[in-house]
Amino acid sequence: MSGSAAEGLVDQSGRPLGPRAQGTRRRLLDETRAQLAERSLRDLSVVEIARRAGTSPATFYQYFKDVIEAALCLAQEAAEEMPAVVALVDGPWDEARGLETARAVVKRFVQLWQAHHAVLLLRNLASDQGDERFRRVRIQTHQALLRRIAGRIDESKRAGRLPEDLVSLAAAASMVSLLERLAAHQRGLEPYGVSSEAFAETAARILYQTVSGRVARAA
């Protein structure tokens, strides 16, 4: 979380948090993240989170209404890292360097997921199950990335490398969905002899072709 965001933190009564309170809140969030990696959201206990964080349930409720609110905060923190992925889309997509740009986008997207894997899995599951709060966070997280990819697709359409009737935002959404599946389940194909590196390279080549209208040449 950025310094400016931390300065704006308040407790459940609206009082600003000082450095000590911010540290306690951080420990509670970190412990919530750790337990999400071990069990489902419905199995999380405020008592256990507080105990492992070295504080009390009453203190937990000073900062969060419930465990879901803490999980939402973690999902929002993950969203704060998405601009680093979006910025990479502004790299060159020409024939000589475009595949490297696509690889960089895929690599950074996967790194973000690796850092927040349990939280993002929860976000997507809750969103798919109809939880509007998590759905909003998911949409907000990807909005800038979708529009930036769609903008680069538009450039390729104007250059005549992609069909005019291709819906750029739909193509961009397909690419983000692909990246999410890769990042969430990248090791799922390893039992079948497909490494996470091969999966990432394939995703990068698909992204490059979709954005640029060019086919990556064999190395």
PAZAPA-4460 file (N, C-alpha, C; in steps of 0.05 Angstrom, whole numbers, plus 32768, in hexadecimal, padded with zeros to 4 digits):
% residues 219
    n_x    n_y    n_z   ca_x   ca_y   ca_z    c_x    c_y    c_z   seq   type   mol
   8011   7FE8   8000   8000   8000   8000   8011   8019   8000     1      M     A
   800A   802D   7FF0   801B   8045   7FEE   8019   8055   8007     2      S     A
   802C   8067   800B   802C   8078   8023   8014   8089   8025     3      G     A
   800B   8095   800E   7FF3   80A6   800F   7FDA   8096   8016     4      S     A
   7FD8   807D   800D   7FC1   806C   8013   7FC2   8065   8031     5      A     A
   7FD9   805F   803C   7FDB   8058   8058   7FD3   8070   8069     6      A     A
   7FDA   8088   8061   7FD4   80A0   8071   7FB6   80A4   8072     7      E     A
   7FA6   809A   805F   7F8A   809D   805F   7F7A   8087   806D     8      G     A
   7F88   8075   8079   7F7A   805E   8087   7F6C   8068   80A0     9      L     A
   7F54   805C   80A4   7F44   8062   80BB   7F3A   8048   80C7    10      V     A
   7F31   8049   80E1   7F25   8031   80ED   7F07   8031   80E7    11      D     A
   7EF9   801E   80F3   7EDD   801B   80ED   7ECC   8033   80F6    12      Q     A
   7ED6   8043   8108   7EC8   805B   8111   7ED0   8074   8101    13      S     A
   7EE3   8070   80EE   7EEB   8087   80DE   7F02   8096   80E8    14      G     A
   7F0F   808D   80FE   7F26   809B   8109   7F3F   8093   80F9    15      R     A
   7F50   80A7   80F3   7F69   80A1   80E4   7F7B   808F   80F5    16      P     A
   7F8A   807E   80E7   7F9C   806B   80F4   7FB8   8077   80F6    17      L     A
   7FC3   8075   810E   7FDF   807D   8111   7FF1   8066   8109    18      G     A
   800B   806B   810B   801F   8056   8102   801B   803B   8111    19      P     A
   8016   803C   812B   8013   8023   813A   7FFA   8014   8131    20      R     A
   7FE4   8022   812E   7FCB   8016   8125   7FCE   800B   8108    21      A     A
   7FDC   8019   80F8   7FE1   8010   80DC   7FF1   7FF6   80DC    22      Q     A
   8004   7FF4   80EF   8014   7FDB   80F1   8002   7FC4   80FA    23      G     A
   7FF0   7FC8   810D   7FDE   7FB3   8116   7FCC   7FAB   80FF    24      T     A
   7FC1   7FBE   80F1   7FAF   7FB8   80DA   7FBF   7FA8   80C5    25      R     A
   7FD8   7FAF   80C0   7FE8   7FA1   80AD   7FEC   7F84   80B5    26      R     A
   7FF1   7F7F   80CF   7FF5   7F64   80D8   7FDC   7F53   80D5    27      R     A
   7FC5   7F5F   80D9   7FAC   7F51   80D6   7FA7   7F4A   80B8    28      L     A
   7FAE   7F5D   80A7   7FAB   7F57   808A   7FBE   7F41   8081    29      L     A
   7FD6   7F43   808B   7FEA   7F2E   8083   7FE2   7F13   808D    30      D     A
   7FD7   7F11   80A4   7FCE   7EF8   80AF   7FB6   7EED   80A0    31      E     A
   7FA4   7F00   8098   7F8D   7EF8   8088   7F96   7EEC   806E    32      T     A
   7FAA   7EF9   8061   7FB6   7EEF   8048   7FC2   7ED3   804C    33      R     A
   7FD1   7ECF   8062   7FDE   7EB6   8067   7FC9   7EA0   806B    34      A     A
   7FB3   7EA5   8079   7F9F   7E91   807D   7F8F   7E8B   8064    35      Q     A
   7F8C   7E9F   8053   7F7E   7E9A   803A   7F8D   7E86   8028    36      L     A
   7FA7   7E84   802C   7FB7   7E71   801D   7FB3   7E54   8028    37      A     A
   7FA7   7E52   803F   7FA4   7E38   804C   7F87   7E2E   804D    38      E     A
   7F74   7E40   804B   7F58   7E38   804E   7F45   7E4B   803F    39      R     A
   7F2C   7E43   803D   7F19   7E54   802F   7F10   7E6B   8041    40      S     A
   7F04   7E7F   8034   7EFC   7E97   8042   7EE8   7E90   8058    41      L     A
   7ED5   7E7D   8053   7EC1   7E77   8067   7ECD   7E69   807F    42      R     A
   7EE5   7E5E   807C   7EF2   7E51   8093   7F04   7E63   80A3    43      D     A
   7F07   7E7C   809A   7F18   7E8E   80A9   7F0B   7E98   80C2    44      L     A
   7F1B   7E9A   80D7   7F10   7EA2   80F1   7F1E   7EBC   80FA    45      S     A
   7F0D   7ECF   8102   7F19   7EE8   810C   7F29   7EE3   8125    46      V     A
   7F20   7ED0   8135   7F2F   7ECA   814E   7F4B   7EBF   8147    47      V     A
   7F4D   7EAD   8133   7F67   7EA2   812C   7F78   7EB7   811E    48      E     A
   7F6D   7EC7   810D   7F7C   7EDC   8100   7F88   7EEF   8115    49      I     A
   7F78   7EF8   8127   7F81   7F0A   813C   7F96   7EFD   814D    50      A     A
   7F92   7EE4   8155   7FA6   7ED6   8166   7FC1   7ED5   8158    51      R     A
   7FC1   7ECC   813F   7FDA   7ECA   8130   7FE7   7EE5   812B    52      R     A
   7FD7   7EFA   812A   7FE2   7F15   8126   7FEB   7F21   8140    53      A     A
   7FE6   7F13   8156   7FEF   7F1D   8170   7FDD   7F33   817B    54      G     A
   7FC3   7F31   8175   7FB1   7F45   8180   7F97   7F37   8186    55      T     A
   7F81   7F46   8189   7F67   7F3B   8192   7F52   7F3E   817C    56      S     A
   7F3D   7F2D   817E   7F26   7F31   816B   7F1A   7F4D   816D    57      P     A
   7F19   7F58   8185   7F0E   7F73   8187   7F1E   7F87   8177    58      A     A
   7F39   7F83   8177   7F4A   7F95   8167   7F45   7F91   8149    59      T     A
   7F41   7F78   8141   7F3B   7F73   8125   7F23   7F83   811C    60      F     A
   7F0E   7F83   812D   7EF5   7F90   8125   7EF7   7FAF   8127    61      Y     A
   7F0D   7FB9   8132   7F12   7FD5   8131   7F19   7FDE   8115    62      Q     A
   7F25   7FCC   8105   7F2F   7FD3   80EB   7F1E   7FC7   80D4    63      Y     A
   7F11   7FB0   80D9   7F02   7FA3   80C4   7EE7   7F9A   80CE    64      F     A
   7ED2   7F9C   80BE   7EB8   7F94   80C6   7EB6   7F76   80C9    65      K     A
   7EC5   7F67   80B7   7EC5   7F4A   80B8   7EDD   7F41   80A7    66      D     A
   7EE0   7F26   80A4   7EF6   7F1B   8095   7EF4   7F22   8077    67      V     A
   7EDB   7F24   806D   7ED7   7F2B   8051   7EE2   7F46   804B    68      I     A
   7EDE   7F59   805D   7EE8   7F74   8059   7F07   7F74   8059    69      E     A
   7F13   7F64   806A   7F30   7F62   8069   7F3A   7F56   804F    70      A     A
   7F2C   7F42   8045   7F33   7F36   802B   7F30   7F49   8014    71      A     A
   7F1B   7F5A   8015   7F17   7F6F   8001   7F2E   7F83   8001    72      L     A
   7F37   7F8A   8019   7F4E   7F9C   801B   7F67   7F90   800E    73      C     A
   7F6B   7F76   8012   7F82   7F69   8005   7F7F   7F68   7FE7    74      L     A
   7F67   7F64   7FDD   7F62   7F64   7FC0   7F67   7F80   7FB5    75      A     A
   7F60   7F94   7FC4   7F64   7FB0   7FBA   7F82   7FB7   7FBB    76      Q     A
   7F91   7FAC   7FCE   7FAE   7FB0   7FCE   7FBB   7FA3   7FB6    77      E     A
   7FB1   7F8B   7FAF   7FBC   7F7E   7F97   7FB7   7F8F   7F7E    78      A     A
   7F9F   7F9C   7F7D   7F98   7FAD   7F66   7FAB   7FC4   7F63    79      A     A
   7FB7   7FCD   7F79   7FC9   7FE4   7F78   7FE3   7FDE   7F68    80      E     A
   7FE8   7FC4   7F64   8000   7FBC   7F55   7FFB   7FB9   7F37    81      E     A
   7FE2   7FBA   7F2E   7FDB   7FB6   7F12   7FE6   7FCC   7F00    82      M     A
   7FE9   7FE5   7F09   7FF5   7FF9   7EF7   8010   7FF2   7EEC    83      P     A
   801F   7FE2   7EFB   803A   7FD9   7EF1   8036   7FC7   7ED9    84      A     A
   8021   7FB7   7ED8   801B   7FA6   7EC1   8012   7FB8   7EA9    85      V     A
   8000   7FCA   7EAF   7FF4   7FDC   7E9B   800A   7FEC   7E8D    86      V     A
   801E   7FF5   7E9C   8033   8005   7E90   8043   7FF6   7E7B    87      A     A
   8046   7FDC   7E7F   8055   7FCB   7E6C   8047   7FC9   7E51    88      L     A
   802D   7FCC   7E51   801E   7FCB   7E37   8026   7FE2   7E25    89      V     A
   8031   7FF7   7E30   8039   800E   7E20   8054   8009   7E12    90      D     A
   8060   7FF2   7E17   8079   7FEC   7E0A   8075   7FE8   7DEC    91      G     A
   808A   7FE3   7DDD   8088   7FE0   7DC0   807B   7FC5   7DB8    92      P     A
   806A   7FC6   7DA4   805D   7FAE   7D9A   8065   7FA9   7D7C    93      W     A
   807B   7FB5   7D73   8083   7FB0   7D58   808E   7F94   7D55    94      D     A
   8094   7F8D   7D3C   809C   7F71   7D36   80B5   7F69   7D45    95      E     A
   80C8   7F7B   7D48   80E2   7F74   7D55   80E0   7F71   7D73    96      A     A
   80CF   7F82   7D80   80CF   7F83   7D9D   80B4   7F7C   7DAA    97      R     A
   80A0   7F77   7D9A   8085   7F73   7DA5   8083   7F5A   7DB7    98      G     A
   8090   7F45   7DAF   808E   7F2C   7DBF   809A   7F30   7DDA    99      L     A
   80B0   7F40   7DDC   80BC   7F46   7DF6   80A9   7F56   7E07   100      E     A
   809B   7F69   7DFB   8087   7F78   7E0A   8071   7F65   7E15   101      T     A
   8068   7F53   7E05   8053   7F40   7E0E   805E   7F2E   7E24   102      A     A
   8076   7F25   7E22   8082   7F15   7E37   8084   7F24   7E51   103      R     A
   808B   7F3E   7E4F   808E   7F4E   7E67   8073   7F52   7E75   104      A     A
   805E   7F56   7E65   8043   7F59   7E70   803A   7F3F   7E7E   105      V     A
   803E   7F29   7E71   8037   7F0F   7E7D   8046   7F0A   7E97   106      V     A
   8060   7F0F   7E96   8071   7F0A   7EAD   8068   7F1A   7EC5   107      K     A
   8063   7F34   7EC1   805B   7F46   7ED7   8040   7F3E   7EE2   108      R     A
   802E   7F37   7ED0   8013   7F2F   7ED8   8015   7F16   7EEA   109      F     A
   8025   7F02   7EE1   8028   7EEA   7EF1   8035   7EF0   7F0C   110      V     A
   8049   7F02   7F0C   8055   7F09   7F25   8042   7F15   7F39   111      Q     A
   8030   7F26   7F2F   801B   7F32   7F40   800A   7F1C   7F4C   112      L     A
   8003   7F08   7F3C   7FF2   7EF2   7F46   8002   7EE1   7F5A   113      W     A
   801B   7EDD   7F55   802B   7ECD   7F68   802C   7EDA   7F83   114      Q     A
   802D   7EF5   7F83   802F   7F04   7F9D   8015   7F04   7FAC   115      A     A
   7FFE   7F01   7F9E   7FE4   7F04   7FAB   7FD2   7EEC   7FA3   116      H     A
   7FDD   7ED5   7F9F   7FCE   7EBF   7F93   7FB5   7EB8   7FA1   117      H     A
   7FB6   7EB2   7FBB   7F9E   7EAA   7FCA   7F89   7EC0   7FCA   118      A     A
   7F91   7ED8   7FCD   7F7E   7EEF   7FCD   7F70   7EF2   7FB3   119      V     A
   7F7F   7EF0   7F9D   7F73   7EF3   7F82   7F62   7EDB   7F7B   120      L     A
   7F69   7EC4   7F83   7F57   7EAD   7F7F   7F3D   7EB1   7F8D   121      L     A
   7F3E   7EBB   7FA6   7F26   7EC0   7FB5   7F16   7ED6   7FA7   122      L     A
   7F23   7EEB   7F9E   7F15   7F01   7F91   7F06   7EF7   7F79   123      R     A
   7F13   7EE7   7F68   7F06   7EDD   7F50   7EEF   7EC9   7F56   124      N     A
   7EF4   7EB8   7F6A   7EDF   7EA5   7F71   7EC6   7EB3   7F7C   125      L     A
   7ECB   7EC6   7F8E   7EB4   7ED5   7F99   7EA6   7EE5   7F83   126      A     A
   7EB5   7EF1   7F71   7EA9   7F00   7F5B   7E99   7EEE   7F49   127      S     A
   7EA3   7ED6   7F42   7E95   7EC4   7F31   7E7B   7EB9   7F3F   128      D     A
   7E7C   7EB9   7F59   7E64   7EAF   7F68   7E50   7EC5   7F6E   129      Q     A
   7E56   7EDD   7F63   7E42   7EF3   7F65   7E46   7F07   7F7B   130      G     A
   7E5D   7F07   7F89   7E62   7F1B   7F9D   7E69   7F35   7F90   131      D     A
   7E58   7F49   7F92   7E5B   7F62   7F84   7E74   7F71   7F8D   132      E     A
   7E7A   7F6E   7FA7   7E92   7F7D   7FB1   7EAB   7F74   7FA4   133      R     A
   7EAF   7F5A   7FA2   7EC7   7F4F   7F95   7EC6   7F53   7F77   134      F     A
   7EAE   7F53   7F6B   7EAC   7F57   7F4F   7EB5   7F74   7F48   135      R     A
   7EAE   7F87   7F58   7EB6   7FA3   7F53   7ED4   7FA6   7F55   136      R     A
   7EE0   7F99   7F69   7EFD   7F9B   7F6B   7F0B   7F8E   7F53   137      V     A
   7F00   7F77   7F4A   7F0C   7F6A   7F33   7F0A   7F7B   7F1A   138      R     A
   7EF3   7F88   7F16   7EF0   7F99   7EFE   7F02   7FB1   7F00   139      I     A
   7F04   7FBE   7F17   7F15   7FD5   7F1B   7F32   7FCE   7F17   140      Q     A
   7F3A   7FB6   7F1F   7F56   7FAD   7F1C   7F5E   7FAC   7EFF   141      T     A
   7F4C   7FA1   7EEE   7F53   7F9C   7ED2   7F4B   7FB2   7EBF   142      H     A
   7F3C   7FC5   7EC8   7F31   7FD9   7EB5   7F46   7FE7   7EA5   143      Q     A
   7F5B   7FF1   7EB2   7F70   8000   7EA3   7F7F   7FED   7E91   144      A     A
   7F84   7FD4   7E99   7F93   7FC1   7E88   7F82   7FBB   7E6F   145      L     A
   7F69   7FB6   7E73   7F57   7FB0   7E5C   7F58   7FC7   7E48   146      L     A
   7F55   7FDF   7E51   7F54   7FF6   7E3F   7F6F   7FFB   7E31   147      R     A
   7F85   7FF6   7E40   7F9F   7FFA   7E34   7FA5   7FE6   7E1E   148      R     A
   7F9E   7FCC   7E23   7FA1   7FB8   7E0F   7F8F   7FBD   7DF7   149      I     A
   7F76   7FC5   7DFD   7F63   7FCB   7DE7   7F6E   7FE2   7DD6   150      A     A
   7F7A   7FF6   7DE3   7F85   800C   7DD4   7F9C   8004   7DC1   151      G     A
   7FAC   7FF1   7DC9   7FC2   7FE7   7DB8   7FB6   7FD6   7DA1   152      R     A
   7FA1   7FC8   7DA7   7F93   7FB9   7D92   7F88   7FCC   7D7D   153      I     A
   7F7C   7FE1   7D86   7F71   7FF6   7D74   7F87   8000   7D61   154      D     A
   7F9F   8004   7D6C   7FB5   800E   7D5B   7FBB   7FFA   7D45   155      E     A
   7FBB   7FE0   7D4C   7FC0   7FCC   7D38   7FAA   7FCA   7D23   156      S     A
   7F91   7FCF   7D2C   7F7B   7FCF   7D19   7F7E   7FE6   7D05   157      K     A
   7F85   7FFD   7D0F   7F89   8015   7CFE   7FA0   8010   7CEA   158      R     A
   7FB4   8001   7CF2   7FCA   7FFB   7CE0   7FC4   7FE4   7CCC   159      A     A
   7FAC   7FD9   7CCF   7FA3   7FC4   7CBC   7FAD   7FA9   7CC2   160      G     A
   7FB8   7FA5   7CDB   7FC2   7F8A   7CE2   7FAD   7F79   7CEF   161      R     A
   7F97   7F85   7CF7   7F82   7F75   7D04   7F67   7F7D   7CF7   162      L     A
   7F54   7F6A   7CF6   7F3A   7F70   7CEA   7F2C   7F88   7CF6   163      P     A
   7F1F   7F98   7CE6   7F11   7FAF   7CF0   7EFA   7FA7   7D02   164      E     A
   7EEE   7F90   7CFE   7ED6   7F88   7D0E   7EDE   7F7A   7D28   165      D     A
   7EF8   7F78   7D2E   7F01   7F6D   7D47   7EF9   7F81   7D5E   166      L     A
   7EEB   7F78   7D72   7EE3   7F89   7D88   7EFB   7F8A   7D9C   167      V     A
   7F08   7FA1   7D9C   7F22   7FA3   7DAB   7F1F   7F9D   7DC9   168      S     A
   7F0A   7FA7   7DD5   7F07   7FA2   7DF2   7F01   7F85   7DF8   169      L     A
   7EF2   7F78   7DE6   7EEC   7F5B   7DEA   7F06   7F4B   7DE7   170      A     A
   7F17   7F53   7DD3   7F30   7F45   7DD0   7F42   7F49   7DE8   171      A     A
   7F42   7F62   7DF3   7F52   7F68   7E0B   7F48   7F58   7E23   172      A     A
   7F2E   7F56   7E26   7F23   7F46   7E3C   7F2A   7F29   7E39   173      A     A
   7F2B   7F1E   7E21   7F33   7F03   7E1D   7F50   7EFE   7E26   174      S     A
   7F61   7F12   7E20   7F7D   7F10   7E28   7F80   7F11   7E46   175      M     A
   7F72   7F22   7E53   7F74   7F24   7E71   7F69   7F0A   7E7D   176      V     A
   7F54   7EFF   7E72   7F4A   7EE5   7E7C   7F5F   7ED0   7E79   177      S     A
   7F6C   7ECF   7E62   7F82   7EBC   7E5E   7F98   7EBF   7E72   178      L     A
   7FA0   7ED8   7E77   7FB5   7EDD   7E8A   7FAD   7ED5   7EA7   179      L     A
   7F94   7EDA   7EAD   7F8B   7ED2   7EC8   7F8C   7EB3   7ECB   180      E     A
   7F83   7EA5   7EB7   7F83   7E88   7EB8   7FA0   7E7E   7EBA   181      R     A
   7FB2   7E8A   7EAB   7FCE   7E82   7EAC   7FD9   7E87   7EC8   182      L     A
   7FD4   7E9F   7ED3   7FE0   7EA6   7EEC   7FD4   7E96   7F03   183      A     A
   7FBA   7E90   7F02   7FAD   7E82   7F18   7FB4   7E64   7F18   184      A     A
   7FB8   7E59   7F00   7FBA   7E3B   7EFE   7FD2   7E33   7EED   185      H     A
   7FE8   7E43   7EEE   7FFE   7E3F   7EDC   800C   7E24   7EE0   186      Q     A
   8009   7E19   7EF8   8016   7DFF   7EFD   8004   7DE7   7EF8   187      R     A
   7FEB   7DED   7EF0   7FD8   7DD7   7EEC   7FDE   7DC4   7ED6   188      G     A
   7FED   7DCD   7EC2   7FF4   7DBC   7EAB   800E   7DAD   7EAE   189      L     A
   801D   7DB3   7EC3   8037   7DA7   7EC6   8036   7D88   7EC7   190      E     A
   8021   7D7C   7ED4   801F   7D5F   7ED3   801D   7D54   7EB7   191      P     A
   8015   7D65   7EA4   8012   7D5C   7E88   802A   7D64   7E77   192      Y     A
   803F   7D6D   7E84   8058   7D74   7E76   8059   7D90   7E6B   193      G     A
   8047   7DA1   7E73   8048   7DBD   7E6B   8051   7DCE   7E82   194      V     A
   8069   7DDB   7E7F   8074   7DEB   7E95   8067   7E06   7E96   195      S     A
   8069   7E13   7EAD   805E   7E2E   7EB0   806C   7E41   7E9D   196      S     A
   8086   7E3C   7E97   8094   7E4D   7E84   8089   7E4A   7E68   197      E     A
   8083   7E32   7E60   8077   7E2E   7E45   805B   7E3A   7E44   198      A     A
   804C   7E38   7E59   8031   7E44   7E5A   8034   7E63   7E57   199      F     A
   8047   7E6F   7E66   804B   7E8C   7E65   8053   7E95   7E49   200      A     A
   8065   7E85   7E3D   806E   7E8D   7E21   8057   7E8B   7E0E   201      E     A
   8046   7E77   7E10   802F   7E74   7DFF   801C   7E8C   7E02   202      T     A
   8017   7E93   7E1B   8006   7EAA   7E21   8011   7EC4   7E15   203      A     A
   802C   7EC7   7E17   8039   7EDF   7E0C   8036   7EE0   7DEE   204      A     A
   8038   7ECA   7DE1   8036   7EC9   7DC3   8019   7ECF   7DBB   205      R     A
   8006   7EC4   7DCA   7FEA   7ECA   7DC3   7FE4   7EE7   7DC8   206      I     A
   7FEE   7EF3   7DDE   7FEA   7F0F   7DE3   7FF7   7F20   7DCD   207      L     A
   800F   7F19   7DC5   801D   7F28   7DB0   800D   7F28   7D96   208      Y     A
   8004   7F11   7D8F   7FF4   7F0F   7D75   7FDA   7F1E   7D77   209      Q     A
   7FCD   7F1C   7D8E   7FB3   7F2A   7D91   7FB6   7F48   7D91   210      T     A
   7FCB   7F52   7D9D   7FCF   7F6F   7D9E   7FDA   7F7A   7D85   211      V     A
   7FEE   7F6D   7D79   7FFC   7F78   7D63   7FF2   7F6F   7D48   212      S     A
   7FE4   7F59   7D47   7FDC   7F4E   7D2D   7FF2   7F40   7D1E   213      G     A
   8008   7F3A   7D2C   801F   7F2C   7D21   8022   7F11   7D2F   214      R     A
   802E   7EFE   7D21   8034   7EE5   7D2C   8052   7EE4   7D34   215      V     A
   8057   7EDC   7D4D   8073   7EDC   7D56   8083   7EC8   7D46   216      A     A
   809A   7ED0   7D3D   80AB   7EBF   7D2D   80BA   7EAC   7D40   217      R     A
   80C0   7E94   7D37   80CE   7E81   7D47   80EA   7E8B   7D4E   218      A     A
   80F2   7E86   7D67   810C   7E90   7D70   8122   7E82   7D62   219      A     A
***
